[in-house]
């Protein structure tokens, strides 16, 4: 029985002498179509231009190759992937649980958490938990949810109206600010605080951090898998 024992297949395209076909469809440095040429001729042109011959469409017949500076291409690709990751926004739903007869101090504390979540651009699922005879007074939970929505209306809106779900009443608040905007503002605020500590202008600090990130990226970064997050407060006693 035949069994494959090789390692993982590389995602890197074949370049220069690693290309093993008799002829290729060649694309010039500026994107111009050169046509189908023997592989030896394509490699000769690459040497003349002091560029690399890169296979960009291996499944084509014949394969499509382009003359380019492969090192520069990898650097620019890594920069674009890093920037895309930095601006990537994931849908995050936080959760906050309250009791219908919550005391003022606990209400202010939990409202503070909701404010923080909305400022971060996250949705917040508000759950009112009824116990015992409280289940016969759903209006208490409804008024509490309306009060909370009114208190944070500058930061969020009611995305899902209050509805009864068994012994609980649920409402979802959505942020006015998009996740990407919140992330950008958070980065700017962090750079400003750091610059203030070091006595540098905020713009210079942001540029320094960007340059440091570029220097750290030696290879093309791997896309990170989106992750759901949930911050659930413990139930009121």
C-alpha positions as CSV (number, residue, x, y, z in Angstrom):
1,X,0.0,0.0,0.0
2,X,1.3,3.4,-0.9
3,X,1.6,5.9,1.9
4,X,2.6,9.5,1.8
5,X,5.2,10.3,4.5
6,X,6.2,13.8,3.4
7,X,5.9,17.0,5.4
8,X,3.4,19.7,5.0
9,X,3.0,21.2,1.5
10,X,4.5,24.7,1.3
11,X,2.3,27.6,0.5
12,X,5.2,29.5,-1.0
13,X,5.1,29.8,-4.8
14,X,7.9,28.2,-6.9
15,X,10.5,30.7,-8.0
16,X,13.5,30.6,-10.4
17,X,15.2,27.2,-10.5
18,X,12.4,25.6,-8.5
19,X,10.1,25.9,-11.5
20,X,10.1,22.6,-13.4
21,X,8.1,23.0,-16.6
22,X,9.4,23.2,-20.3
23,X,7.6,26.5,-21.0
24,X,5.6,29.2,-19.2
25,X,3.2,32.0,-20.0
26,X,5.4,35.0,-19.0
27,X,4.2,38.3,-17.6
28,X,6.6,41.2,-17.5
29,X,7.6,43.4,-14.6
30,X,4.9,46.0,-15.4
31,X,2.2,43.5,-16.0
32,X,2.6,43.3,-19.7
33,X,2.0,40.0,-21.5
34,X,5.2,38.6,-23.0
35,X,3.6,35.3,-24.1
36,X,4.5,31.7,-24.0
37,X,8.3,31.2,-23.8
38,X,10.7,28.4,-22.9
39,X,11.6,28.2,-19.3
40,X,15.2,28.9,-20.1
41,X,14.3,32.1,-21.9
42,X,12.2,33.3,-19.0
43,X,15.0,32.6,-16.5
44,X,17.4,34.5,-18.8
45,X,15.1,37.5,-18.9
46,X,14.8,37.4,-15.1
47,X,18.6,37.6,-14.9
48,X,18.7,40.5,-17.3
49,X,16.1,42.5,-15.3
50,X,17.8,41.4,-12.0
51,X,14.4,40.1,-10.9
52,X,12.9,36.7,-9.8
53,X,10.8,34.4,-12.0
54,X,7.7,33.7,-9.8
55,X,5.0,31.1,-10.6
56,X,1.8,32.9,-9.9
57,X,-0.7,30.4,-11.5
58,X,0.6,26.9,-11.2
59,X,-2.6,25.2,-12.4
60,X,-2.7,27.0,-15.7
61,X,-1.5,25.3,-18.8
62,X,1.2,26.4,-19.3
63,X,1.8,27.9,-15.8
64,X,1.8,31.6,-15.5
65,X,5.0,33.2,-14.3
66,X,5.8,36.8,-13.6
67,X,9.0,38.8,-13.3
68,X,9.2,40.5,-10.0
69,X,11.3,41.4,-6.9
70,X,10.1,38.5,-4.8
71,X,11.6,39.8,-1.5
72,X,9.8,43.1,-2.0
73,X,6.6,41.3,-2.9
74,X,6.7,39.2,0.3
75,X,7.4,42.3,2.4
76,X,4.5,44.2,1.0
77,X,2.2,41.2,1.4
78,X,3.2,40.9,5.1
79,X,2.5,44.6,5.6
80,X,-1.0,44.3,4.0
81,X,-1.8,41.1,6.1
82,X,-0.6,42.8,9.3
83,X,-2.7,45.9,8.6
84,X,-5.7,43.7,7.7
85,X,-5.4,41.8,11.0
86,X,-5.0,45.1,12.9
87,X,-8.3,46.4,11.5
88,X,-10.1,43.1,11.7
89,X,-13.3,43.3,13.7
90,X,-15.0,40.3,15.3
91,X,-18.5,40.2,16.4
92,X,-18.4,40.1,20.2
93,X,-21.4,39.9,22.5
94,X,-20.9,40.6,26.1
95,X,-23.4,39.6,28.8
96,X,-24.6,41.4,31.9
97,X,-27.0,39.9,34.4
98,X,-29.2,41.9,36.7
99,X,-32.0,41.3,39.3
100,X,-35.2,43.2,39.0
101,X,-34.8,44.7,42.5
102,X,-31.1,45.6,42.2
103,X,-29.8,48.2,44.6
104,X,-28.5,51.6,43.3
105,X,-24.8,50.8,43.9
106,X,-24.9,47.5,42.1
107,X,-26.9,49.1,39.2
108,X,-24.2,51.8,38.8
109,X,-21.5,49.2,38.8
110,X,-23.1,47.1,36.1
111,X,-24.1,50.1,34.1
112,X,-20.4,51.1,34.1
113,X,-19.5,47.7,32.6
114,X,-22.2,48.2,29.9
115,X,-20.8,51.6,29.1
116,X,-17.3,50.2,28.8
117,X,-18.4,47.4,26.5
118,X,-20.3,49.8,24.2
119,X,-17.3,52.1,24.1
120,X,-15.3,49.2,22.9
121,X,-17.8,48.6,20.0
122,X,-19.2,45.4,21.5
123,X,-22.8,44.4,21.7
124,X,-24.2,43.7,25.2
125,X,-26.9,41.1,26.1
126,X,-28.7,42.3,29.2
127,X,-30.5,39.5,31.2
128,X,-33.0,40.2,34.0
129,X,-33.3,37.1,36.2
130,X,-36.6,36.6,38.0
131,X,-36.9,34.4,41.1
132,X,-39.9,33.2,43.0
133,X,-42.7,35.7,43.1
134,X,-40.7,38.1,40.9
135,X,-41.9,36.1,37.9
136,X,-45.4,37.5,38.4
137,X,-44.0,41.1,38.0
138,X,-42.4,41.2,34.5
139,X,-43.0,45.0,34.4
140,X,-40.2,45.4,37.0
141,X,-37.7,43.9,34.6
142,X,-39.1,45.8,31.6
143,X,-38.8,49.1,33.4
144,X,-35.2,48.3,34.5
145,X,-34.2,47.5,30.9
146,X,-35.8,50.7,29.6
147,X,-34.0,52.7,32.3
148,X,-30.6,51.1,31.4
149,X,-31.2,51.7,27.7
150,X,-32.0,55.4,28.4
151,X,-28.9,55.8,30.6
152,X,-26.5,54.6,27.8
153,X,-28.4,56.0,24.8
154,X,-25.4,58.2,23.9
155,X,-23.3,55.1,23.4
156,X,-25.8,52.4,22.2
157,X,-29.3,51.6,21.0
158,X,-31.8,48.8,21.6
159,X,-31.0,46.2,18.9
160,X,-33.3,43.6,20.3
161,X,-36.4,44.7,22.3
162,X,-37.0,43.2,25.8
163,X,-38.6,39.8,25.6
164,X,-39.4,37.1,28.1
165,X,-37.4,33.9,27.9
166,X,-38.6,31.5,30.6
167,X,-37.6,33.0,34.0
168,X,-35.5,35.6,32.3
169,X,-36.1,38.8,30.3
170,X,-33.5,39.6,27.6
171,X,-32.6,42.8,25.7
172,X,-29.6,43.4,23.4
173,X,-27.9,46.7,23.1
174,X,-25.8,47.6,20.0
175,X,-23.1,50.2,20.0
176,X,-23.4,53.4,17.9
177,X,-19.6,53.1,17.2
178,X,-18.3,50.5,14.8
179,X,-15.8,48.0,16.2
180,X,-13.1,49.2,13.8
181,X,-13.6,52.8,14.9
182,X,-13.4,51.8,18.6
183,X,-10.2,49.8,18.0
184,X,-8.6,52.7,16.1
185,X,-9.5,55.2,18.8
186,X,-8.1,52.9,21.5
187,X,-4.8,52.6,19.7
188,X,-4.6,56.3,19.3
189,X,-5.3,56.9,22.9
190,X,-2.7,54.3,23.9
191,X,-0.1,55.9,21.7
192,X,-1.0,59.3,23.1
193,X,-0.6,58.1,26.7
194,X,2.7,56.4,25.9
195,X,4.0,59.5,24.1
196,X,3.0,61.7,27.0
197,X,5.0,59.6,29.3
198,X,8.1,59.7,27.0
199,X,7.6,63.4,26.1
200,X,7.0,62.6,22.4
201,X,4.2,63.9,20.1
202,X,1.5,61.3,19.7
203,X,2.0,61.2,15.9
204,X,5.7,60.4,16.3
205,X,4.9,57.7,18.8
206,X,2.3,56.1,16.5
207,X,4.8,56.1,13.6
208,X,7.5,54.5,15.8
209,X,5.2,51.7,16.8
210,X,4.3,51.1,13.2
211,X,8.0,50.9,12.2
212,X,8.7,48.5,15.0
213,X,5.9,46.2,13.9
214,X,7.3,46.2,10.3
215,X,10.8,45.3,11.5
216,X,9.4,42.4,13.6
217,X,7.6,40.8,10.6
218,X,10.2,38.5,9.0
219,X,7.7,36.3,7.2
220,X,4.2,36.6,5.9
221,X,1.9,36.4,9.0
222,X,-0.7,33.8,9.4
223,X,-4.3,35.0,9.6
224,X,-5.8,34.6,13.0
225,X,-9.0,32.7,13.5
226,X,-11.9,34.8,14.7
227,X,-12.7,34.2,18.3
228,X,-16.0,34.8,20.1
229,X,-15.6,36.5,23.5
230,X,-18.1,36.7,26.4
231,X,-17.8,38.6,29.7
232,X,-20.5,37.3,32.0
233,X,-21.1,38.9,35.3
234,X,-22.0,36.7,38.3
235,X,-25.6,36.6,39.3
236,X,-26.8,38.9,42.0
237,X,-27.2,37.3,45.4
